[in-house]
Amino acid sequence: MLLLMTELNPQAPGRLELVRRFVNTLDVEAGTDRLASTDGLLKWLREVDLLQAEQSVSDAQLRRVIAVREALRDLLRANHTDTPAPESAVQVLDQAARKLSILFTRSGGWTIGSAGTGVDFLVGELVTIVIGAMNDGTWRRLKACANDTCEWAFYDRSRARSGKWCSMGSCGNRAKQQTWRHKHAHAGRYAPSAVVSDGTSTDVR
Ligand SMILES: [Zn+2]
């Protein structure tokens, strides 16, 4: 049971959780968007402790933030099958990465940091976290739910990195039912009666 709970925990480790939460500001299934307005973005920034004093957001900045979010979602879709992400998504992130700076540390090392303020800082932070996750191997586990009416971002904790759905309790079971119905429909009138009588949950969404 403990193992099951661990596998179903959709939260990403460490700072990567901020990226997951950011992508999930759009709830595809419910059709609601936390970033539908500049006020919405300011409220979300406050929630994740990234709101700087006297900060305001322009419509153009909001559009840029949303472009970054959707580019990240494209990458999370590509994390399922190791297929390449769309060129347009890569371009958006390339553009965002130009806001980063290399910062030397006093201990003889270096780090990447967000040099901007306000929205630039947010975008820089997100890209910095993504780069870190790509380096430590956690990035490929951050995925968008394979149910295309859901697309909820989740962290895949399965051993083989083969998780497809945000949770087996909802999207996974739904996909199984669709597969069952699909098979059943194609079986036509030759379907054995045992299968038909087994379909007590065909009305479940
Ligand atoms: Zn889902």
Residues whose N, C-alpha, C, O or C-beta is under 5 A from the ligand:
A	BS01	ZN	C145 N147 C150 E151 W152 W165 C166 S167 C171
